[in-house]
Amino acid sequence: MAADVALSQALAYARDLRNLYEVTRAREQEVERARDKLRAAYQQSLTYAVDLKKTHRKLQSSILQSLLGLANALEAKDEYTRGHSDRVATLARRLALAAGLGAREVVTIAQSGLLHDLGKIAVPERILRKAGPLTDDEWQVMRRHPLTGAQIVAPLEFFADGALIVRHHHERHDGSGYPDGLSGETIPVGARIIAIADVYDALTSDRPYRRALDHRGAHERMTAEADHTLDGRLLGIFFDKVIDAPPGPSGRD
């Protein structure tokens, strides 16, 4: 009798263990299915994030292309402005690379070179195309173009650094520039680079009131401005590593 009771208890215990195993196994399978669902959701989220990032980049590119189209349309109105921003962007990119700046910063500087004169859209054509010297009042209007250009691109959060470059590309090393009278290294490096490229292209381009200087003439004029209106260190890099010949057709700054 005692043996039968012990056997019965052992069988019951075995059944309980088996039931517990089956319950545990079922729970493990549920957990594994839940993990599979989480993995799938995670992969789907990653795919969505990648697609969203691509869409965001396309939108950024589209906005920049629209602004570039506007800038090009502005330049195309005048033979003296045609191609200027493209050349400034090319020279600025080469100088930024020669100065050892990072890839992302180089791209921003080149884009800023393309857009640096966008604010001139608010300057009347009679001032932009004037053959003689500007009056004091006309200069006041002209000197607002960096602020106007910065205001146009400022809403683009991804182009915040570029907006600063556009705003400050007419600042001067000795503090005599505009719009904020910044000096030395308080001027963003991108703006100092654009200033050098801008001045070189201006000097080597025809104007309604003068003929273009040759490379030597531009070199002499700009070297005299080292550490006065232009950054002397960057200017040295520009003429040592970037410029070996005039950049080509004329344009207007």
Secondary structure, DSSP 8 states (H G I E B T S, - for coil): -HHHHHHHHHHHHHHHHHHHHHHHHHHHHHHHHHHHHHHHHHHHHHHHHHHHHHHHHHHHHHHHHHHHHHHHHHHHTSTTTTTHHHHHHHHHHHHHHHTT--HHHHHHHHHHHHHTTGGGGGS-HHHHT-SS---HHHHHHHTTHHHHHHHHHTT-GGGHHHHHHHHHTT--TTS--SSS---GGGS-HHHHHHHHHHHHHHHTS-BTTB----HHHHHHHHHTTBTTTB-HHHHHHIIIII-SS--SS----
